[in-house]
């Protein structure tokens, strides 16, 4: 039996039963057989288990906002099984593809998938921000902070070592503790506010806009044209609003 995951670790590709199901912004949907599940924990410190339909079908129509989606004729059987209706109209001149309705079932999976990827990416980035903040001090020093606040004898000993008055050093300790707590709270609120924007998105169009604005992931051309982010030119290539690199938060 296969299990399905999302991770940002490429190391999982070393697993014997590894099978990829899609990649977006260096996050990977994949599956493995039960025999490799324990090793997933070793190779991918950050991973979550997901439903099969999210891993497979959520990625196949990522960012699609049109009324139809294109599928390969070789996949007609499995697509029919997923969609719950028989696909019989196959255009032999379509380079091995055919168009089918973009069903609500598939749309809802795409929405869930886009929100899930946004969630893990936002959390990972804010974890990195906090780790960078903590890295300015040593682990030993960080472990001592609560004792500096709670243990007056310990705090007074440090004051003496640093050549400061006890009251002066206590004020410094309290101020540093407040600054650290304020930074943590501010960072957490920023993280939650950004995640909430994705949670509140009602459809794929709104999510595509957020992914372009926050993650610099270009939306599909037809949507960009609709929103005025891409201008159609008659005698030359279209003019596209610049999309940057990296994250915008």
PyMOL commands that set and color helices and strands:
alter all, ss='L'
color gray80, all
select helices_A, chain A and resi 10-14+34-43+52-60+73-83+104-134+139-150+152-161+166-200+204-215+221-226
alter helices_A, ss='H'
color red, helices_A
select strands_A, chain A and resi 2-7+19-24+27-33+47-50+68-72+97-101+230-231+239-240
alter strands_A, ss='S'
color yellow, strands_A
deselect
rebuild
show_as cartoon
